[in-house]
Structure formats: structure tokens, C-alpha cells
Amino acid sequence: MINFSYSTRYAFHKLTRQFLRASYLLVLVLITCNSSKLNAQELNLNKELNQIEFYLADMDNANLEVSEAPVKWHLYHSLKVINGVLKEAENSNPEDYNSKTNRQWMYISLFNKIPRNKVTAPDKVNPSYDIKKDQILSELKKARKSIAGWSDLEKNNFYKHAVLANLNKRKIKKFLRVHSRHHLKIVNDILKQ
């Protein structure tokens, strides 16, 4: 085994840290480039909302191998998240926005994906499984109305996410799209029976 002097080990350690910083910076640049494709001035979740409406016909289906929750829970939860996030962003003070980011956000932003079974929904968007069709339709109507008010938000209106930290208007747009698609993929998997 080769014994390196202290100064050689220190130089190697310093070089490794610089490489990791450069890699981190590269990941941030990739995320920024990926995110910049989304126009923050326009929030279009029509495709996702139409899919939610389409899946209402199968809302009582479940498949425990895919998810503990039935289809109706995923539909309702997705809508509650859209409405809750947009309401909180509307009521936020843009001057209080803190742009710090974290690894979880970088992963979601880079891969446009939320890993399954890693996060538990907070109580305010974690309904019981006893959900009626009219509740989902009511949330769907609210979501369409909330999205219509998107252009009134300033760029640093924000939503404080428990795991992802503060999400400004651009990040909210990405989060809502990725989150909605995450649950729609689960619904699709449930219905593949």
C-alpha cells in the first residue's frame, strides 16, 4: 500500500471538494435549463384536470399491490393539493420568499418525478377514503377557477412545502404538474388490473 504524505492527501481532498462543488453547480444549471422551458406566466393543467375528470368513472377501483388508497383518493388529493398550493401562494407575501433549494427539489425538478412511497401527505390534503363524486367535482371546479387566477400572482408569491421548502411561481408550476402526473400514473397503474 502506498503511503501519501499529509500534504498530498490534503491536496487530493481539496481537489475532490472542488470537483463536488462543480458537479453541484452543473446539476443546478441543468435544473435551471430544464425549468426555464416552463413559462411561469401560464399555468396549464387542463390535460391533468381532464384526466382526473375522465377517471371519475373508475373512482371506486383499488389495487392494494399498487396503492393502499383507491382511485378516488388520488383524484381528490391531487385537486386538494392544487387548490391548497394556489391559495397559499395567493396569500403569501412575495417579499418573504427565500430562494434556498434542497436535494429533494433538485431531484423532482431534474427528473420530473416524485418517488413513490417516500412522502406522506399532510393531514390537510390527506382525506379519508370515504370520498363522494360530488366532492371531487367541487374540488375540480375550484381547481379550474384557481388556475384562472394564476396570472395575478407575482413571480415570488410562494408556497411553503414541508419537504421541498419555498416554491415560487415558477417552481409551483413545475411542482403541480409533476405532482398531478405522479398521482395520475398511480391511478393508471391501479386500473391496469
C-alpha positions in Angstrom: 0.0 0.0 0.0 1.3 3.5 -0.9 1.5 6.0 1.9 0.8 9.5 0.8 2.1 12.5 2.7 -0.3 14.7 4.6 0.1 17.5 2.0 -0.8 15.1 -0.8 -3.9 13.8 1.0 -4.9 17.4 1.8 -4.5 18.4 -1.9 -6.5 15.4 -3.0 -9.2 16.2 -0.5 -9.3 19.8 -1.7 -9.5 18.8 -5.3 -12.3 16.4 -4.5 -14.3 19.1 -2.8 -13.8 21.4 -5.8 -15.0 18.7 -8.1 -18.1 18.1 -6.0 -18.9 21.8 -6.0 -18.5 22.0 -9.7 -20.8 18.9 -10.1 -23.3 20.5 -7.8 -23.2 23.7 -9.9 -23.7 21.7 -13.1 -26.8 20.0 -11.6 -28.2 23.4 -10.7 -27.6 24.7 -14.2 -29.3 21.6 -15.7 -32.3 22.1 -13.4 -32.5 25.8 -14.3 -32.4 25.0 -18.0 -35.0 22.3 -17.6 -37.2 24.6 -15.5 -36.8 27.5 -17.9 -38.8 25.6 -20.5 -41.9 26.3 -18.4 -43.4 29.7 -18.9 -44.2 30.8 -15.4 -46.8 33.3 -16.7 -49.1 30.5 -17.8 -50.3 27.5 -15.7 -52.0 25.0 -17.9 -53.1 21.8 -16.1 -56.0 21.2 -18.5 -54.7 17.8 -19.6 -54.3 16.7 -16.0 -57.7 18.1 -14.9 -59.4 16.4 -17.9 -57.7 13.1 -16.9 -59.0 13.4 -13.4 -62.5 14.0 -14.7 -62.1 11.0 -17.0 -61.1 8.7 -14.2 -64.2 9.6 -12.1 -65.9 6.7 -13.9 -63.4 4.4 -12.1 -63.2 6.2 -8.8 -64.1 3.3 -6.6 -61.5 0.9 -8.0 -58.5 -0.1 -5.9 -55.4 -2.3 -6.2 -53.6 -2.8 -2.9 -50.5 -4.1 -4.8 -50.1 -0.6 -6.3 -51.5 1.7 -3.6 -53.3 1.5 -0.3 -55.6 4.3 -1.5 -58.3 3.9 -4.1 -58.5 5.9 -7.3 -60.9 8.4 -5.7 -58.3 9.3 -3.0 -55.6 10.1 -5.6 -58.0 12.2 -7.7 -59.3 14.1 -4.7 -55.8 14.5 -3.1 -54.4 15.9 -6.4 -57.2 18.5 -6.6 -56.8 19.4 -2.9 -53.1 20.0 -3.4 -53.7 22.2 -6.5 -56.2 24.3 -4.6 -54.3 24.5 -1.4 -51.0 25.4 -3.0 -52.5 28.1 -5.2 -54.5 29.5 -2.2 -51.4 29.7 0.0 -49.3 31.2 -2.9 -52.1 33.8 -3.4 -52.0 34.8 0.3 -48.2 34.8 0.6 -46.0 37.9 0.7 -43.5 37.9 -2.2 -41.0 39.8 0.0 -40.8 36.9 2.4 -39.7 34.5 -0.3 -36.5 32.6 0.4 -34.9 31.0 -2.7 -32.9 28.3 -0.9 -33.4 25.0 -2.6 -32.7 21.4 -1.5 -31.8 18.0 -2.9 -35.4 16.8 -3.0 -36.4 19.7 -5.1 -33.4 19.2 -7.4 -34.4 15.6 -7.9 -38.0 16.4 -8.7 -37.0 19.3 -10.9 -34.4 17.4 -12.8 -36.3 14.1 -13.3 -39.9 15.4 -13.4 -40.7 12.6 -11.0 -41.7 12.1 -7.4 -40.5 8.7 -5.9 -43.4 6.6 -4.7 -44.0 5.8 -1.1 -41.4 8.3 0.1 -43.6 11.1 1.5 -46.8 11.1 3.5 -49.4 13.7 2.6 -50.0 16.3 5.3 -53.4 16.0 7.0 -55.0 19.0 5.2 -54.6 17.2 1.8 -54.9 13.6 3.1 -58.6 12.8 3.0 -60.2 9.7 4.3 -61.2 7.1 1.7 -64.9 7.9 2.1 -65.0 10.4 -0.8 -68.1 11.1 -2.8 -68.1 12.0 -6.5 -69.7 15.5 -5.8 -66.7 16.3 -3.5 -64.3 15.6 -6.3 -66.4 17.6 -8.8 -66.5 20.5 -6.4 -62.7 20.5 -6.0 -62.3 20.1 -9.8 -64.4 23.2 -10.3 -62.3 25.1 -7.6 -59.1 24.0 -9.3 -60.2 25.3 -12.7 -61.1 28.6 -11.0 -57.9 28.8 -9.0 -55.8 28.2 -12.2 -57.6 31.0 -13.9 -56.2 33.4 -11.3 -52.6 32.2 -11.8 -51.6 35.3 -13.9 -52.4 37.6 -10.9 -49.6 36.1 -8.9 -46.3 37.8 -8.7 -43.1 35.8 -9.6 -42.2 35.4 -5.9 -45.5 34.6 -4.5 -44.7 31.3 -2.9 -45.9 28.1 -1.3 -44.0 26.7 1.7 -43.8 22.9 1.2 -42.9 20.7 4.2 -40.2 18.9 2.3 -39.3 21.0 -0.7 -39.1 24.3 1.1 -40.3 27.5 -0.5 -41.6 27.2 -4.1 -42.1 30.4 -6.0 -44.4 30.8 -9.0 -42.1 29.0 -11.4 -41.4 26.2 -9.0 -45.1 25.9 -8.1 -45.9 25.4 -11.8 -43.5 22.6 -12.1 -44.5 21.0 -8.7 -48.2 21.0 -9.5 -47.6 19.4 -12.9 -45.2 16.7 -11.6 -47.4 16.0 -8.5 -50.6 15.7 -10.6 -48.9 13.4 -13.1 -47.4 11.3 -10.2 -50.9 10.5 -8.9 -52.4 10.0 -12.3 -49.7 7.4 -13.0 -50.6 5.7 -9.8 -54.3 5.7 -10.9 -53.3 4.3 -14.3 -51.4 1.5 -12.6 -54.3 0.8 -10.3 -56.6 0.4 -13.3 -54.3 -1.9 -15.2 -55.7 -4.9 -13.3 
